[in-house]
Amino acid sequence: MMSIYQTEEIVARLKSLENPANVAGMARYGINPQNTLGISIYTLRKIAREIGNDHALAEDLWKTGIHEARILSSYIDRPEWVTEEQMERWVSDFDSWDVCDQVCDLFDKTPFAYAKAIEWSGRSEEFVKRAGFTMVAGLAVHDKKAGDEKLAQFFPIFIRESVDDRNFVKKAVNWALRNIGKRNQNLNRMAIETAQTILQADNRTARWIARDALRELTSEKIGKKLKKTTALSETAIEARNKLNHESE
């Protein structure tokens, strides 16, 4: 589908909405202020609905290098139009966690998602690695048909990468581990066991990832959400008791 909008028209509209005060506020949350206009996600989504889906326009907007234009690109593109080559180009341009996360919401619905999640989680660049784990977090929610074994393949990767102390990496590892562990009772048990393994590492970052994940994965709230009995499974109870004991 082609929209009636031109790149220059969209860029001009975005620039007319520039808000320097918002940019400063975004920077306080770790968002890269370079080439950023300070436009809210809600406004960008509204503009995306007006534009409709347009792959060519998405590519052109991406090339502008404008923070919000790149997020908007991910809203107007479609997973079936995205190519592997495009994914590699775009991920190499990631320079802010919010662009990474918004674009990965598109990428995790493509046929390349699992392969790229595995590949990128082993890359050295901070936002490329984050993208790998962000896609895992998304797949755990969006890929309703995936069997447990398809998601369980990421547990050894979580253990391997749990010592990366970069803020936007460690938070993504934690996020992905928690999302898989909230999918069903079997994956919850496996995620808890993975977190317990990570907890044994002689590494501050790894222990943070594990403890934070265990707090949620062993909670009564998650137990009920997974349609267990109101009591937690034995694995979850044991893990929670151990975590509480260590924090005393």
Secondary structure, DSSP 8 states (H G I E B T S, - for coil): ---S--HHHHHHHHHHT--HHHHHHHHTTT---TT-----HHHHHHHHHHH---HHHHHHHHHT--HHHHHHHHHHS-GGG--HHHHHHHHHH--SHHHHHHHHHHHTTSTTHHHHHHHHTT-SSHHHHHHHHHHHHHHHHH-TT--HHHHHTTHHHHHHHTT---HHHHHHHHHHHHHHHTT-HHHHHHHHHHHHHHHTSS-HHHHHHHHHHHHHHTSHHHHHHTT--SS--HHHHHHHHHHHHHH-
